[in-house]
Structure formats: structure tokens, C-alpha cells
Amino acid sequence: MPWSLKEIRAAIPTRLFIKDTTLGLYYLFRDISLAAAAWFLASNIDPYFNQDSTRELLTPMGAELARWAAWGV
């Protein structure tokens, strides 16, 4: 590592070294919420695109392409 710990610490704004439990809990809650939302959405990709109504709307090939696109995102 070409930089010393002192140089790295000097490059970081001092406001980021202030401990703030409320802000830390907010970030924790936000991260858990986003992970839960991502898990929920990802677990519903295949069932949604395998529904007959979705396949009728998008055609079977379109539904498969949309499913692949959803997994790619």
C-alpha cells in the first residue's frame, strides 16, 4: 500500500469520524429494507413471467426475453 494510514485518515473528512448511533441505525434499517425488497422482487420474477396472463400479453418469447432482462437488472 503506497499510502500511510495517516495520509488516508487526512483525506477523509472529519465529519465522517463522528459517531452517530441514530444515523447508523438508519443506514442499517435502510440496508435491510432494500435487501428484503430485492429478495422479494427476485423471488417473484419466475412466477410472474410464467403466468398464462403474462405469456398471453407478451407472447411466450416476449415473456422469456422479459424474464431474462429482469434477471439481468
Backbone as CSV, one residue per row, in Angstrom:
resi,resn,N_x,N_y,N_z,CA_x,CA_y,CA_z,C_x,C_y,C_z
1,MET,0.851,-1.170,0.000,0.000,0.000,0.000,0.901,1.238,0.000
2,PRO,0.759,2.098,-0.992,1.655,3.251,-1.094,1.339,4.387,-0.120
3,TRP,0.184,4.372,0.514,-0.190,5.462,1.412,-0.098,5.002,2.853
4,SER,0.247,5.926,3.720,0.266,5.602,5.144,-1.146,5.774,5.702
5,LEU,-1.375,5.195,6.847,-2.680,5.307,7.492,-2.990,6.762,7.829
6,LYS,-1.977,7.516,8.173,-2.157,8.933,8.489,-2.622,9.710,7.255
7,GLU,-2.064,9.404,6.076,-2.468,10.078,4.843,-3.906,9.727,4.461
8,ILE,-4.265,8.486,4.658,-5.639,8.067,4.349,-6.617,8.773,5.278
9,ARG,-6.299,8.793,6.561,-7.177,9.449,7.535,-7.295,10.949,7.250
10,ALA,-6.228,11.582,6.805,-6.249,13.015,6.495,-7.103,13.301,5.259
11,ALA,-7.219,12.333,4.365,-8.007,12.524,3.142,-9.507,12.384,3.390
12,ILE,-9.884,11.761,4.505,-11.298,11.558,4.829,-11.790,12.750,5.639
13,PRO,-12.953,13.328,5.278,-13.477,14.469,6.039,-13.705,14.100,7.510
14,THR,-13.416,15.038,8.397,-13.531,14.760,9.834,-14.965,14.491,10.263
15,ARG,-15.940,15.018,9.514,-17.340,14.788,9.892,-17.714,13.312,9.804
16,LEU,-16.950,12.539,9.041,-17.250,11.117,8.905,-16.717,10.289,10.069
17,PHE,-15.925,10.885,10.937,-15.408,10.181,12.098,-16.268,10.383,13.339
18,ILE,-17.311,11.200,13.244,-18.192,11.451,14.383,-19.178,10.296,14.496
19,LYS,-19.243,9.686,15.679,-20.145,8.560,15.902,-21.568,9.071,16.050
20,ASP,-22.485,8.458,15.314,-23.894,8.846,15.365,-24.734,7.575,15.305
21,THR,-25.226,7.140,16.464,-25.982,5.897,16.544,-27.263,5.965,15.739
22,THR,-27.952,7.091,15.782,-29.209,7.233,15.040,-28.978,7.080,13.544
23,LEU,-27.970,7.725,13.039,-27.658,7.626,11.613,-27.220,6.204,11.252
24,GLY,-26.451,5.583,12.123,-26.021,4.206,11.890,-27.197,3.243,11.852
25,LEU,-28.158,3.427,12.771,-29.353,2.574,12.773,-30.220,2.833,11.551
26,TYR,-30.264,4.090,11.112,-30.997,4.409,9.888,-30.395,3.662,8.697
27,TYR,-29.065,3.709,8.574,-28.400,3.011,7.469,-28.633,1.503,7.563
28,LEU,-28.597,0.954,8.766,-28.848,-0.474,8.951,-30.259,-0.829,8.514
29,PHE,-31.252,-0.046,8.968,-32.644,-0.296,8.593,-32.829,-0.161,7.085
30,ARG,-32.198,0.861,6.497,-32.304,1.065,5.052,-31.722,-0.113,4.285
31,ASP,-30.553,-0.576,4.699,-29.903,-1.688,4.000,-30.709,-2.977,4.120
32,ILE,-31.247,-3.241,5.311,-32.064,-4.442,5.497,-33.342,-4.342,4.680
33,SER,-33.958,-3.165,4.644,-35.180,-2.974,3.855,-34.922,-3.170,2.365
34,LEU,-33.834,-2.614,1.861,-33.511,-2.773,0.443,-33.169,-4.221,0.106
35,ALA,-32.483,-4.908,1.003,-32.170,-6.320,0.771,-33.447,-7.155,0.760
36,ALA,-34.379,-6.862,1.672,-35.647,-7.592,1.707,-36.471,-7.319,0.454
37,ALA,-36.493,-6.072,0.003,-37.231,-5.734,-1.218,-36.619,-6.423,-2.432
38,ALA,-35.293,-6.438,-2.517,-34.624,-7.105,-3.637,-34.901,-8.601,-3.615
39,TRP,-34.866,-9.202,-2.426,-35.161,-10.635,-2.302,-36.594,-10.916,-2.724
40,PHE,-37.536,-10.105,-2.262,-38.946,-10.307,-2.603,-39.161,-10.194,-4.109
41,LEU,-38.612,-9.150,-4.711,-38.783,-8.962,-6.153,-38.117,-10.088,-6.942
42,ALA,-36.925,-10.488,-6.542,-36.218,-11.550,-7.259,-36.934,-12.886,-7.130
43,SER,-37.556,-13.131,-5.980,-38.254,-14.406,-5.806,-39.560,-14.457,-6.590
44,ASN,-40.017,-13.324,-7.107,-41.256,-13.300,-7.883,-41.042,-13.143,-9.384
45,ILE,-39.808,-13.096,-9.847,-39.557,-12.927,-11.284,-40.073,-14.124,-12.066
46,ASP,-39.630,-15.317,-11.711,-40.035,-16.505,-12.467,-41.535,-16.778,-12.375
47,PRO,-42.143,-16.742,-11.175,-43.594,-16.979,-11.138,-44.393,-15.964,-11.950
48,TYR,-43.968,-14.706,-11.954,-44.708,-13.688,-12.699,-44.642,-13.949,-14.195
49,PHE,-43.464,-14.215,-14.713,-43.326,-14.392,-16.156,-43.786,-15.767,-16.630
50,ASN,-44.075,-16.691,-15.717,-44.623,-17.993,-16.099,-46.150,-18.014,-16.056
51,GLN,-46.780,-16.934,-15.621,-48.242,-16.874,-15.595,-48.782,-16.858,-17.020
52,ASP,-49.937,-17.500,-17.196,-50.563,-17.529,-18.520,-50.932,-16.128,-18.997
53,SER,-51.419,-15.288,-18.079,-51.826,-13.936,-18.484,-50.631,-13.118,-18.983
54,THR,-49.488,-13.292,-18.358,-48.289,-12.575,-18.800,-47.815,-13.105,-20.144
55,ARG,-47.878,-14.419,-20.321,-47.456,-15.017,-21.594,-48.398,-14.627,-22.728
56,GLU,-49.681,-14.454,-22.415,-50.620,-14.005,-23.445,-50.363,-12.545,-23.820
57,LEU,-50.036,-11.741,-22.827,-49.798,-10.318,-23.070,-48.501,-10.083,-23.849
58,LEU,-47.445,-10.790,-23.479,-46.125,-10.550,-24.067,-45.727,-11.568,-25.136
59,THR,-46.515,-12.572,-25.343,-46.200,-13.762,-26.150,-45.152,-14.582,-25.398
60,PRO,-45.103,-15.879,-25.630,-44.131,-16.699,-24.889,-42.678,-16.234,-25.059
61,MET,-42.305,-15.867,-26.275,-40.928,-15.406,-26.496,-40.685,-14.068,-25.795
62,GLY,-41.654,-13.170,-25.843,-41.518,-11.882,-25.169,-41.439,-12.040,-23.665
63,ALA,-42.223,-12.960,-23.107,-42.179,-13.204,-21.665,-40.821,-13.756,-21.259
64,GLU,-40.273,-14.632,-22.088,-38.954,-15.196,-21.780,-37.864,-14.128,-21.877
65,LEU,-37.943,-13.284,-22.882,-36.974,-12.188,-23.003,-37.094,-11.213,-21.833
66,ALA,-38.325,-10.910,-21.427,-38.534,-10.004,-20.295,-38.025,-10.631,-18.999
67,ARG,-38.191,-11.949,-18.859,-37.690,-12.647,-17.668,-36.167,-12.559,-17.612
68,TRP,-35.524,-12.796,-18.736,-34.062,-12.693,-18.785,-33.611,-11.264,-18.490
69,ALA,-34.335,-10.295,-19.032,-33.988,-8.891,-18.784,-34.158,-8.546,-17.304
70,ALA,-35.223,-9.063,-16.686,-35.449,-8.795,-15.261,-34.329,-9.395,-14.410
71,TRP,-33.877,-10.594,-14.759,-32.767,-11.188,-14.012,-31.469,-10.434,-14.279
72,GLY,-31.349,-9.834,-15.458,-30.142,-9.075,-15.777,-30.025,-7.771,-15.015
73,VAL,-31.156,-7.238,-14.618,-31.152,-5.978,-13.875,-30.719,-6.279,-12.473
